Amino acid sequence: MAKKQLVTKVWIEPGCIICDACETTAPDVFEVQHENDTCVIRPAALDAEFNKPRTKAIIDAAEECPVDVIKFDTIEIEVSDAEAAADAAKAPAAASAAGAGAAAAKLEPPKPKEVDPAIQALLAATTVRGGHVVLDRGLEDMPESVRRMAKLSPSELPPDARQAKVLDKSKADTKKEPEGASRRDILGVAGMAAGWAAVATVTGGGTLAFARFMAPNVLEVEDPKVRCGPLSKYVAMAPGDVNEDYKPVKPSGFWIIRQEDRIAALSIICTHLGCIPSWLPNDRKFKCPCHGSGFKENGVNFEGPAPRPLERFKIYLDGDEVIVDRSRKFLAMGPSDTAVWNDPEAYIPV
């Protein structure tokens, strides 16, 4: 008996860049909520029986994810040889498995498609964040639309992807040129840049400023430390109040909460599947719109599927100014296991 894998559970880990690619590939499993700046699993896809017939779409979405945050569990089942042969026949360019020694039946190669706008947005987003999705993972495992874009000349690429390609090709002459890129393409762009540099020099333009313009900061990393104003601003809050000024901060927002004896910074990422809860001041709780998880005003989970409290960031004073450092997290493992929050770097006493 032949065997095949079926997906029974799928989830999204923290770090999604909201690129729309997964929803394009498997729209009945993934949903991008732009109003909440998050991507979630649709409620129907929480059921194993719903996922099994959608195994291929889920696996394709996971393979196309540029930041590898789509994860899934599978089970192995036995199928008849006829069903296995039928599945193989459905795969693009698959060889027929019926009969030992039979000639492989070649399918007509698919016609080129237009580049998916979602993939363009994906490449732009990862480039802005300093990402190297194609360079790090290689082209062989990437979807056809990404492989096709990697072969385009710089003049045919979107602006962000064009800059990334030119910069990567100019790093070292000893590096192998990526597949599909011609030396003429690189020299053409380099020659154009050199020509403009010459014009800038002749006309008296600042060489350093011009070079800064020609090489934008596509590899800059955002400072994890956020200055949040004077301590008095948060001491004036009533115990149990929540400040939402820094919820929109990218790439990871936070709330500043006022407790009886301290202030702390809570991550806005739900500990279930990475959605963004809302603060409901009348109910005195954080409520996740995706799967119903609820958190008390101190971040402790008390309802829904969330397995642990909201994470806290390092918080400290620089003089009288409150600083939140998102590079350091404090993870409580359960509602009754919050001892880590007593770390001196996890709060500011008031």
N, C-alpha and C positions, 0 to 999 in steps of 0.2 A: 504493500500500500504506500502511495505517495503521501507526503506531508506538506502542509503549508501553514504560514503564520497568519493569525488574525489579531487585530488591535482590539483590546478590551478596555483600555483606559488611556486618556490623553490629557495632558495638562501643560500649562505655560509657566516656566520659571521666571523669576525676576530678571529684568534686563531687556525686555522687549522694546524695540525702537519704533513700533507702530508703523510698519512699512506697508501694510495691506496685502502682502504677498500670500500669507496663509489663507485669508478670507477669499482671495481670488482663486486659489487652488481648491479649497474645501469650504465653500460658503455655508454649508449646513452644519459645520462643526465649529468654525471660528467666526467671531464677530468683532470688528474694530469699532470701538466707541470713541469717535473723535471728540465728542463733547466732554468725555472723562479722560481723554488722552490715555487710553488703555486698550488692550486686546484681551478678550475673554473667550472661554469655552461656552458654547450655547448650552442651555439646560438639557436639551435632548441628548447631547453628546456625553452626558455624565452616565449614560446607560451603556453597559457593555454590548448588549444586543444591537443597539443603534450603531455602534462603532464598527462592528465586525464587517458588514458589507461595504464599509467606507475605508477599509484598511489601506488600499492603494493611495487614495487621496490624502489620508492623514500622513502616511510615510513620505509622500511627495512633498507635502507642506513642510514637514520636519527637515527634509533634505535641502529645501530651498531657503529655509530660515537663515539669514546672514549672521545671526548672533547665537544660534544653536540653543534657543530657549524652549523649543517645542519638544516635549518628551512624551513617550508612550510606553505602555506595557503590552505584551503580546502573549498569546497562548498558541501552542502547536496542536493541530488536529490532523487526523488521517482523512485522506480523500481518495476517491477512486482514481485509477490511472486515466480514465476518460476525462474526469473533471480536471485533473492536473494538465492533461494535454490541451484542454479547452482554455485554461488559464494562460498557458504558454502561448497559445495562438493569438490571444488578445494583446500580448505585449508587443510594442513597436519593434519591428525588425527581429522578432524571435524566430528561432529555427523550429520547425516542426519536430515534436518528440516521438511521433508514432513510427515504430518499426526501426529496428537496429539496422544501420547502414543506409537508411533512406537519405536522399539528397536534401540538404537544407534548403527550405523554401525562402527565398529572399523577398522581402516586401519592398514595394516601391518607396524610395525615400520621401519623407514628408516635404511638402512645399514650404519654403521659408515663410515665417510669420512676422508681422510687425513686432517690434520690441514692445513688451508689455510695459505700460506706463508705471505700474506698481514696481517693476524691477528698476526702472529709471529712478523713481523716488527712493528706492532701497539703496541704490548705489550712491546717490547724492547724500543720503543721510549718513551712511557709513563713512563716506569720504570726509564729510564735515567733522565727524567724530574721530578722525585719524584712523579709520578702519582699513583693513586690507583683506576683505572677504575673499576675493578671488586669489590673491597672492598666497594667503595663508593656507587655504583649503585645496588649492589646485583647481584646474578646470574640469578634470575628468568626472567629478562628482556633482558638478553644478548643472542646473537646468539648461535646456537648449538656448533659451532667450539670453541667459547670462553669458554662455559660451560665445554666442553670436556677437554680443556687445563687446566682449574682450578682444575680438578680432577686428573691430572697426578701427579706422585710422582716427587720430586725434580730432581732425576737422569734422568728423561725423558724430562725435560724442557730445553729450550735454556738458555745460561748462565745468561743473565740479569733477566729473569723471575724466574730462580732458586734462585738467590740471594734474590730477592724480597720476594719470598715465605718463604725462611728460616728465613729472618729477621722478617717478620710479625708474624711467628709462635713462635719466641723466645722472643717477646716483653714482654709478661706477661702470667704466668701459669693460671691466672684466666680467660683469654679470651677463648671463645669457639673456638674449632678447626674448620677451614673451611671445608665445605662438601667435602668428598672424600679424605682427607688427613689423613694418618694414623700416630699414634704416633711413629711407628717403623721408618717411613720415616724421621721424624724430628730428632729422637734420633740417627739414623744412620749418618746423616750429622753432627749433633752436636758432636757425638763421633769422627768422622774423624777430625773435626776441633780441638777438644781437643787433639787428638793424635799428630797432627802436632804442636800444641802449646807446647806440652811436648818436642818434638824433638828440637824445636827452643830454649827452655830454656836450655836443656842439652848441646846443641852445642854452647851456649853463644850468640845466636841471640838476638837482642833487642826485648823485649816483646812488647813495645809500637809500634815499627815499624811493627812487625809481625801482631799485632792486626789491625793496619791500613791497611795492605795488605789484611787481611781476611775479612774486612768490608769496601768495596769501597764506595765512596761518591755518592750513588744513590739518596740521598735526598738533595744534595746541591742545592741552588738556585743561579742562576747567578746574579752577581751584576748589578743593572740597570744603574749604573754610568759608563760612558766610557770616558777615558782620550784621548783627541784629539789633543794634541800637543800645541805649543805656539800660542798665539793670532796673532803674526806677520805673521804666515803662511796664515791666512785668510784675514788679512788686505791687504796683497799683491795681493789678487784676485781682478779682475775688477768687478765693480758693475754688477750684473746679472749673474756672474759665479756660478757654482755649483761644490762642492767637493764631489766625490763619494767614498772616501776611506772607509767609514763606512756603505755602503749599504749592504755588506755581513754579518755584525755583527748579531749574533743570541742572543735571539729569535726575535728581532725587530730591523732592520737596519734603517739608516737615512741618509739624505743628509745634508750637511752644505752649506747654501746659503749665498752669499755676496750681500747685498743691499746697497743703497747709504749711509745710516747712521747706519747700523747695520749688524750683522750676526745672523742667526737663524738656528735651526735644524728641518728639515721636516721629518715626518714619511714616509716610502716608501710604506705604505699600501694604496691602492686606497679606497676612501670612498664609492665606489659603492658596490662591492661584495668582496673586500679584495684581489684583484690581486696586482701585483707589476708593476707599470709603469716603463718606461725607460726614461732617460733624453736624449733629442735630441738637442745637442748644436747648430746645424745649424738652427733649427726651434725655438730655445729658448723656449722650452716647455717640460713638462713631458707628455708622451703619454702611456695610458694603452693598452696593447695588447689584453685584453680579450673582452672588449665591447666598446672601442673607446673613453673613457673619456680622456679629455685633461686638463692640469693644466698649468698655467703660471709659469714663473720662480720663482715667490714668493709663489707658491702653490695654487693660487686661481683657482677654476674650471671655465672653460669657454666653454667647448663643451662635448657632450656625456651625459650619464645618471648619472654621479657622482652628488650627491645632495649637496655637500658642499666641501670646500677646504681641502687640505691635513692637517693633524693634525701636531702640533708643539710640540716639547719636551722642557722641561726646559733646559736652557743653562746658564752657569755662569763661572767665572774665579776663579781659585785657584792659587793665585800668578799671573803668566803670562800664565798659562796653561788653555786651554778651556776644560770644563767638560760638558758633556751632560747627563742629568738625565732622563732616560726613564720612571721613575715611576710617573712623573708629565706631563700631557698633557694639551695643550691649543686648544680647539675645536671652530673654527669659524663656525657659523651655515649657512652661505651663502656668496656669493661673495661680498656683501655690508655690511656684518656683521662680520668685522674682528677686532673689538675694543679690543677683548681679547688678540690680538697679541701685544698690547701696555703695557701689564703687564711687569714690570721690569725683571721678571724671564723668560720671553719668548724670550729675545734677549740680545745681548751684543752690546752696542753702540760703534761705531768706527768713 
